[in-house]
Amino acid sequence: MAYVPGTNRPICMVPAIGSGPALWQYRHATDPHTDIDAAGYFSDGATYGLKANDMMFVVDTDTATCTIHLVLNATTIGAATLA
């Protein structure tokens, strides 16, 4: 099931300080992380304050997994490579 604007929106856990990134969380139970990386997945992301270079923790409540993603722009989330 795709994200529906205005429902189950991402939550800002730590606001940006100065020019640093904000930290966000998005919890879901239906979409694979590859879908969340798709261009425009959060079509209303700018409305909530998502900005380029913010970080988002995506929690899949169905599989009990968490991935970290980088906000590429106000409406597109891109996966980050983690060491």
N, CA, C and O atoms as a GROMACS GRO file, in nm:
protein
  332
    1MET      N    1   0.084  -0.117   0.000
    1MET     CA    2   0.000   0.000   0.000
    1MET      C    3   0.089   0.123   0.000
    1MET      O    4   0.178   0.135   0.084
    2ALA      N    5   0.068   0.212  -0.090
    2ALA     CA    6   0.148   0.333  -0.100
    2ALA      C    7   0.111   0.434   0.007
    2ALA      O    8   0.001   0.430   0.062
    3TYR      N    9   0.204   0.522   0.036
    3TYR     CA   10   0.181   0.631   0.131
    3TYR      C   11   0.065   0.717   0.081
    3TYR      O   12   0.057   0.749  -0.037
    4VAL      N   13  -0.024   0.755   0.172
    4VAL     CA   14  -0.134   0.844   0.140
    4VAL      C   15  -0.109   0.977   0.209
    4VAL      O   16  -0.103   0.982   0.332
    5PRO      N   17  -0.094   1.086   0.132
    5PRO     CA   18  -0.066   1.216   0.193
    5PRO      C   19  -0.162   1.248   0.307
    5PRO      O   20  -0.283   1.227   0.296
    6GLY      N   21  -0.107   1.300   0.416
    6GLY     CA   22  -0.188   1.339   0.530
    6GLY      C   23  -0.215   1.228   0.630
    6GLY      O   24  -0.272   1.252   0.736
    7THR      N   25  -0.176   1.105   0.597
    7THR     CA   26  -0.198   0.994   0.689
    7THR      C   27  -0.065   0.932   0.728
    7THR      O   28   0.026   0.924   0.645
    8ASN      N   29  -0.052   0.889   0.851
    8ASN     CA   30   0.071   0.824   0.898
    8ASN      C   31   0.196   0.897   0.851
    8ASN      O   32   0.289   0.835   0.800
    9ARG      N   33   0.197   1.025   0.869
    9ARG     CA   34   0.306   1.108   0.817
    9ARG      C   35   0.436   1.086   0.894
    9ARG      O   36   0.433   1.038   1.007
   10PRO      N   37   0.549   1.121   0.832
   10PRO     CA   38   0.676   1.115   0.903
   10PRO      C   39   0.674   1.212   1.022
   10PRO      O   40   0.611   1.317   1.016
   11ILE      N   41   0.743   1.175   1.129
   11ILE     CA   42   0.749   1.257   1.250
   11ILE      C   43   0.893   1.305   1.271
   11ILE      O   44   0.987   1.226   1.264
   12CYS      N   45   0.909   1.434   1.296
   12CYS     CA   46   1.041   1.487   1.325
   12CYS      C   47   1.078   1.453   1.470
   12CYS      O   48   1.012   1.498   1.564
   13MET      N   49   1.183   1.371   1.486
   13MET     CA   50   1.228   1.331   1.620
   13MET      C   51   1.324   1.434   1.678
   13MET      O   52   1.318   1.463   1.797
   14VAL      N   53   1.413   1.488   1.593
   14VAL     CA   54   1.512   1.587   1.638
   14VAL      C   55   1.517   1.696   1.532
   14VAL      O   56   1.561   1.671   1.420
   15PRO      N   57   1.474   1.818   1.566
   15PRO     CA   58   1.479   1.927   1.468
   15PRO      C   59   1.623   1.963   1.432
   15PRO      O   60   1.717   1.938   1.508
   16ALA      N   61   1.638   2.021   1.315
   16ALA     CA   62   1.770   2.066   1.270
   16ALA      C   63   1.821   2.176   1.364
   16ALA      O   64   1.743   2.258   1.412
   17ILE      N   65   1.952   2.176   1.388
   17ILE     CA   66   2.017   2.281   1.464
   17ILE      C   67   2.110   2.352   1.368
   17ILE      O   68   2.202   2.292   1.312
   18GLY      N   69   2.088   2.480   1.350
   18GLY     CA   70   2.168   2.556   1.253
   18GLY      C   71   2.148   2.500   1.114
   18GLY      O   72   2.035   2.484   1.068
   19SER      N   73   2.258   2.470   1.047
   19SER     CA   74   2.249   2.416   0.911
   19SER      C   75   2.255   2.263   0.908
   19SER      O   76   2.264   2.203   0.801
   20GLY      N   77   2.251   2.199   1.026
   20GLY     CA   78   2.257   2.053   1.033
   20GLY      C   79   2.126   1.989   0.990
   20GLY      O   80   2.025   2.057   0.972
   21PRO      N   81   2.128   1.856   0.976
   21PRO     CA   82   2.007   1.785   0.933
   21PRO      C   83   1.911   1.759   1.050
   21PRO      O   84   1.953   1.752   1.166
   22ALA      N   85   1.785   1.745   1.019
   22ALA     CA   86   1.685   1.699   1.116
   22ALA      C   87   1.681   1.546   1.109
   22ALA      O   88   1.720   1.487   1.009
   23LEU      N   89   1.633   1.483   1.216
   23LEU     CA   90   1.616   1.339   1.219
   23LEU      C   91   1.467   1.307   1.224
   23LEU      O   92   1.395   1.359   1.309
   24TRP      N   93   1.423   1.222   1.133
   24TRP     CA   94   1.281   1.188   1.119
   24TRP      C   95   1.259   1.039   1.139
   24TRP      O   96   1.352   0.959   1.127
   25GLN      N   97   1.134   1.004   1.170
   25GLN     CA   98   1.096   0.863   1.177
   25GLN      C   99   0.966   0.844   1.098
   25GLN      O  100   0.874   0.926   1.104
   26TYR      N  101   0.961   0.732   1.024
   26TYR     CA  102   0.839   0.693   0.954
   26TYR      C  103   0.815   0.546   0.984
   26TYR      O  104   0.901   0.462   0.958
   27ARG      N  105   0.698   0.515   1.038
   27ARG     CA  106   0.663   0.378   1.074
   27ARG      C  107   0.555   0.330   0.977
   27ARG      O  108   0.460   0.402   0.947
   28HIS      N  109   0.570   0.207   0.930
   28HIS     CA  110   0.472   0.150   0.838
   28HIS      C  111   0.476  -0.002   0.851
   28HIS      O  112   0.565  -0.058   0.916
   29ALA      N  113   0.380  -0.067   0.788
   29ALA     CA  114   0.375  -0.214   0.794
   29ALA      C  115   0.353  -0.276   0.657
   29ALA      O  116   0.334  -0.397   0.647
   30THR      N  117   0.355  -0.196   0.552
   30THR     CA  118   0.315  -0.253   0.423
   30THR      C  119   0.413  -0.233   0.309
   30THR      O  120   0.423  -0.320   0.223
   31ASP      N  121   0.484  -0.123   0.305
   31ASP     CA  122   0.568  -0.092   0.188
   31ASP      C  123   0.712  -0.138   0.208
   31ASP      O  124   0.773  -0.110   0.311
   32PRO      N  125   0.767  -0.210   0.108
   32PRO     CA  126   0.909  -0.243   0.116
   32PRO      C  127   0.993  -0.115   0.110
   32PRO      O  128   0.950  -0.014   0.054
   33HIS      N  129   1.112  -0.122   0.168
   33HIS     CA  130   1.197  -0.003   0.172
   33HIS      C  131   1.232   0.047   0.032
   33HIS      O  132   1.256   0.167   0.015
   34THR      N  133   1.234  -0.041  -0.066
   34THR     CA  134   1.262   0.003  -0.204
   34THR      C  135   1.149   0.092  -0.256
   34THR      O  136   1.175   0.182  -0.336
   35ASP      N  137   1.026   0.068  -0.214
   35ASP     CA  138   0.916   0.156  -0.254
   35ASP      C  139   0.931   0.293  -0.189
   35ASP      O  140   0.903   0.395  -0.252
   36ILE      N  141   0.974   0.295  -0.064
   36ILE     CA  142   0.989   0.422   0.007
   36ILE      C  143   1.100   0.506  -0.057
   36ILE      O  144   1.095   0.629  -0.049
   37ASP      N  145   1.198   0.442  -0.119
   37ASP     CA  146   1.304   0.514  -0.190
   37ASP      C  147   1.257   0.573  -0.323
   37ASP      O  148   1.328   0.654  -0.382
   38ALA      N  149   1.141   0.534  -0.370
   38ALA     CA  150   1.093   0.580  -0.501
   38ALA      C  151   1.073   0.731  -0.503
   38ALA      O  152   1.033   0.791  -0.403
   39ALA      N  153   1.100   0.791  -0.617
   39ALA     CA  154   1.084   0.936  -0.633
   39ALA      C  155   0.941   0.978  -0.598
   39ALA      O  156   0.845   0.919  -0.648
   40GLY      N  157   0.929   1.078  -0.515
   40GLY     CA  158   0.799   1.134  -0.481
   40GLY      C  159   0.716   1.053  -0.383
   40GLY      O  160   0.597   1.082  -0.366
   41TYR      N  161   0.774   0.953  -0.317
   41TYR     CA  162   0.696   0.870  -0.223
   41TYR      C  163   0.625   0.959  -0.120
   41TYR      O  164   0.505   0.943  -0.096
   42PHE      N  165   0.699   1.051  -0.059
   42PHE     CA  166   0.637   1.146   0.034
   42PHE      C  167   0.602   1.272  -0.044
   42PHE      O  168   0.674   1.372  -0.039
   43SER      N  169   0.492   1.266  -0.116
   43SER     CA  170   0.456   1.375  -0.206
   43SER      C  171   0.426   1.505  -0.131
   43SER      O  172   0.429   1.612  -0.192
   44ASP      N  173   0.396   1.497  -0.002
   44ASP     CA  174   0.371   1.616   0.077
   44ASP      C  175   0.482   1.640   0.181
   44ASP      O  176   0.460   1.707   0.282
   45GLY      N  177   0.599   1.586   0.155
   45GLY     CA  178   0.709   1.594   0.250
   45GLY      C  179   0.748   1.736   0.287
   45GLY      O  180   0.777   1.764   0.404
   46ALA      N  181   0.749   1.827   0.190
   46ALA     CA  182   0.786   1.966   0.219
   46ALA      C  183   0.687   2.030   0.314
   46ALA      O  184   0.724   2.118   0.392
   47THR      N  185   0.563   1.989   0.309
   47THR     CA  186   0.460   2.042   0.398
   47THR      C  187   0.496   2.019   0.544
   47THR      O  188   0.466   2.102   0.629
   48TYR      N  189   0.558   1.906   0.572
   48TYR     CA  190   0.593   1.870   0.709
   48TYR      C  191   0.732   1.918   0.748
   48TYR      O  192   0.772   1.906   0.864
   49GLY      N  193   0.807   1.974   0.653
   49GLY     CA  194   0.938   2.028   0.684
   49GLY      C  195   1.056   1.943   0.641
   49GLY      O  196   1.170   1.976   0.675
   50LEU      N  197   1.034   1.834   0.565
   50LEU     CA  198   1.147   1.755   0.514
   50LEU      C  199   1.233   1.842   0.424
   50LEU      O  200   1.181   1.916   0.339
   51LYS      N  201   1.364   1.834   0.443
   51LYS     CA  202   1.459   1.912   0.362
   51LYS      C  203   1.572   1.822   0.317
   51LYS      O  204   1.600   1.719   0.378
   52ALA      N  205   1.637   1.862   0.209
   52ALA     CA  206   1.752   1.788   0.157
   52ALA      C  207   1.855   1.769   0.268
   52ALA      O  208   1.882   1.861   0.345
   53ASN      N  209   1.910   1.649   0.275
   53ASN     CA  210   2.013   1.607   0.370
   53ASN      C  211   1.960   1.573   0.509
   53ASN      O  212   2.039   1.538   0.597
   54ASP      N  213   1.828   1.582   0.532
   54ASP     CA  214   1.773   1.530   0.657
   54ASP      C  215   1.786   1.377   0.654
   54ASP      O  216   1.797   1.318   0.546
   55MET      N  217   1.785   1.316   0.770
   55MET     CA  218   1.794   1.170   0.780
   55MET      C  219   1.660   1.116   0.829
   55MET      O  220   1.592   1.178   0.911
   56MET      N  221   1.622   0.998   0.777
   56MET     CA  222   1.496   0.938   0.819
   56MET      C  223   1.516   0.792   0.857
   56MET      O  224   1.571   0.714   0.780
   57PHE      N  225   1.470   0.758   0.977
   57PHE     CA  226   1.466   0.619   1.021
   57PHE      C  227   1.332   0.563   0.975
   57PHE      O  228   1.226   0.612   1.015
   58VAL      N  229   1.335   0.459   0.892
   58VAL     CA  230   1.212   0.396   0.843
   58VAL      C  231   1.198   0.263   0.915
   58VAL      O  232   1.280   0.173   0.900
   59VAL      N  233   1.091   0.251   0.993
   59VAL     CA  234   1.065   0.132   1.074
   59VAL      C  235   0.951   0.053   1.008
   59VAL      O  236   0.840   0.103   0.993
   60ASP      N  237   0.982  -0.070   0.971
   60ASP     CA  238   0.881  -0.161   0.916
   60ASP      C  239   0.827  -0.241   1.034
   60ASP      O  240   0.894  -0.331   1.084
   61THR      N  241   0.706  -0.208   1.077
   61THR     CA  242   0.650  -0.272   1.196
   61THR      C  243   0.606  -0.416   1.170
   61THR      O  244   0.582  -0.491   1.264
   62ASP      N  245   0.596  -0.454   1.043
   62ASP     CA  246   0.557  -0.592   1.008
   62ASP      C  247   0.675  -0.688   1.019
   62ASP      O  248   0.659  -0.800   1.066
   63THR      N  249   0.794  -0.642   0.977
   63THR     CA  250   0.912  -0.730   0.976
   63THR      C  251   1.011  -0.695   1.087
   63THR      O  252   1.116  -0.759   1.098
   64ALA      N  253   0.980  -0.596   1.168
   64ALA     CA  254   1.068  -0.552   1.277
   64ALA      C  255   1.207  -0.516   1.227
   64ALA      O  256   1.308  -0.557   1.285
   65THR      N  257   1.211  -0.438   1.117
   65THR     CA  258   1.338  -0.391   1.063
   65THR      C  259   1.339  -0.238   1.059
   65THR      O  260   1.234  -0.174   1.060
   66CYS      N  261   1.459  -0.183   1.055
   66CYS     CA  262   1.475  -0.039   1.047
   66CYS      C  263   1.587  -0.008   0.950
   66CYS      O  264   1.692  -0.071   0.954
   67THR      N  265   1.564   0.088   0.862
   67THR     CA  266   1.669   0.134   0.771
   67THR      C  267   1.680   0.286   0.783
   67THR      O  268   1.586   0.353   0.825
   68ILE      N  269   1.796   0.337   0.747
   68ILE     CA  270   1.820   0.481   0.752
   68ILE      C  271   1.828   0.533   0.609
   68ILE      O  272   1.897   0.476   0.524
   69HIS      N  273   1.757   0.641   0.585
   69HIS     CA  274   1.749   0.698   0.451
   69HIS      C  275   1.788   0.845   0.455
   69HIS      O  276   1.775   0.912   0.558
   70LEU      N  277   1.835   0.894   0.342
   70LEU     CA  278   1.873   1.034   0.325
   70LEU      C  279   1.767   1.103   0.242
   70LEU      O  280   1.726   1.050   0.138
   71VAL      N  281   1.722   1.220   0.284
   71VAL     CA  282   1.627   1.297   0.206
   71VAL      C  283   1.705   1.366   0.094
   71VAL      O  284   1.791   1.450   0.120
   72LEU      N  285   1.674   1.330  -0.030
   72LEU     CA  286   1.743   1.390  -0.144
   72LEU      C  287   1.687   1.527  -0.177
   72LEU      O  288   1.761   1.618  -0.215
   73ASN      N  289   1.557   1.542  -0.163
   73ASN     CA  290   1.491   1.672  -0.179
   73ASN      C  291   1.362   1.667  -0.098
   73ASN      O  292   1.340   1.571  -0.024
   74ALA      N  293   1.278   1.764  -0.110
   74ALA     CA  294   1.160   1.774  -0.024
   74ALA      C  295   1.060   1.660  -0.044
   74ALA      O  296   0.976   1.639   0.043
   75THR      N  297   1.067   1.587  -0.155
   75THR     CA  298   0.967   1.484  -0.177
   75THR      C  299   1.025   1.348  -0.213
   75THR      O  300   0.948   1.255  -0.240
   76THR      N  301   1.156   1.333  -0.214
   76THR     CA  302   1.217   1.207  -0.253
   76THR      C  303   1.312   1.158  -0.145
   76THR      O  304   1.397   1.234  -0.098
   77ILE      N  305   1.299   1.032  -0.106
   77ILE     CA  306   1.387   0.973  -0.007
   77ILE      C  307   1.480   0.876  -0.078
   77ILE      O  308   1.434   0.792  -0.156
   78GLY      N  309   1.610   0.886  -0.053
   78GLY     CA  310   1.706   0.795  -0.114
   78GLY      C  311   1.778   0.717  -0.005
   78GLY      O  312   1.809   0.771   0.100
   79ALA      N  313   1.804   0.592  -0.030
   79ALA     CA  314   1.869   0.507   0.070
   79ALA      C  315   2.013   0.552   0.093
   79ALA      O  316   2.084   0.589   0.000
   80ALA      N  317   2.055   0.546   0.218
   80ALA     CA  318   2.193   0.579   0.253
   80ALA      C  319   2.272   0.449   0.266
   80ALA      O  320   2.218   0.347   0.307
   81THR      N  321   2.400   0.454   0.232
   81THR     CA  322   2.488   0.340   0.251
   81THR      C  323   2.548   0.349   0.390
   81THR      O  324   2.606   0.451   0.427
   82LEU      N  325   2.534   0.241   0.467
   82LEU     CA  326   2.582   0.242   0.605
   82LEU      C  327   2.702   0.149   0.621
   82LEU      O  328   2.708   0.043   0.559
   83ALA      N  329   2.794   0.188   0.704
   83ALA     CA  330   2.911   0.103   0.731
   83ALA      C  331   2.887   0.026   0.857
   83ALA      O  332   2.973  -0.053   0.899
   0.00000   0.00000   0.00000
